[in-house]
């Protein structure tokens, strides 16, 4: 997987468009927006997969942390509502 991620050539715009088409087809919202949120979670130890010393805005400094990327589907129905 790492080899693929490092060396694969791709078109980010085409991937984005394909993903949006998939979401619209399955969730039926033509005005949907996909929101990408990258968040660093501070970890005390390094036993969790992906933990390394890196800058994280959560702590405001270099700490043992794990970066998570969230993809959120937002429509006019979900906008402004609490879960």
C-alpha positions in Angstrom: 0.0 0.0 0.0 2.8 2.4 0.9 4.5 1.7 -2.5 1.2 2.5 -4.3 0.7 5.7 -2.3 4.2 7.0 -2.9 4.5 6.1 -6.6 1.0 6.1 -8.1 0.3 8.8 -10.6 -3.2 10.1 -10.5 -5.4 13.1 -11.3 -6.7 14.5 -8.0 -9.5 16.4 -9.8 -10.7 13.3 -11.5 -10.7 11.4 -8.2 -12.6 14.2 -6.5 -15.2 14.2 -9.3 -15.6 10.4 -9.3 -16.1 10.5 -5.5 -18.6 13.2 -5.6 -20.6 11.4 -8.4 -20.5 8.2 -6.2 -21.8 10.1 -3.2 -24.5 11.9 -5.2 -25.7 8.6 -6.7 -25.9 6.8 -3.4 -27.2 9.7 -1.2 -29.2 11.5 -3.8 -28.2 15.1 -3.0 -27.1 17.1 -6.1 -26.0 20.1 -4.0 -23.9 18.0 -1.6 -20.5 19.2 -0.4 -17.7 17.0 0.7 -15.6 18.5 3.5 -12.2 17.1 4.3 -10.9 17.6 7.8 -7.4 16.6 8.9 -7.0 16.4 12.6 -4.1 15.5 14.8 -4.8 13.5 18.0 -2.1 13.6 20.7 -1.1 10.1 21.9 0.9 9.5 25.1 2.7 6.4 23.8 3.6 5.2 20.3 1.8 1.8 20.5 -1.0 3.0 18.2 -0.6 2.6 14.4 0.6 5.8 12.7 1.8 7.5 15.9 5.0 9.5 15.5 6.5 12.8 16.7 5.0 15.4 14.5 3.5 18.9 14.8 -0.2 18.9 15.7 -2.4 21.9 16.0 -4.3 20.2 18.8 -1.2 20.6 21.1 0.4 23.5 19.2 3.7 21.8 19.2 5.6 18.6 18.2 4.2 15.7 20.2 3.5 12.0 19.7 0.4 12.2 17.6 -1.7 10.4 15.0 -3.3 12.2 12.1 -6.8 11.3 11.1 -8.5 12.5 7.9 -12.3 12.7 8.0 -14.5 13.1 4.9 -17.9 14.6 5.7 -21.0 14.7 3.4 -22.9 17.9 3.9 -26.3 18.8 2.4 -28.8 21.6 2.9 -30.7 19.2 5.2 -27.7 18.4 7.4 -26.2 21.9 7.4 -26.8 23.6 10.8 -28.2 20.5 12.5 -26.7 18.8 15.5 -26.3 15.0 15.4 
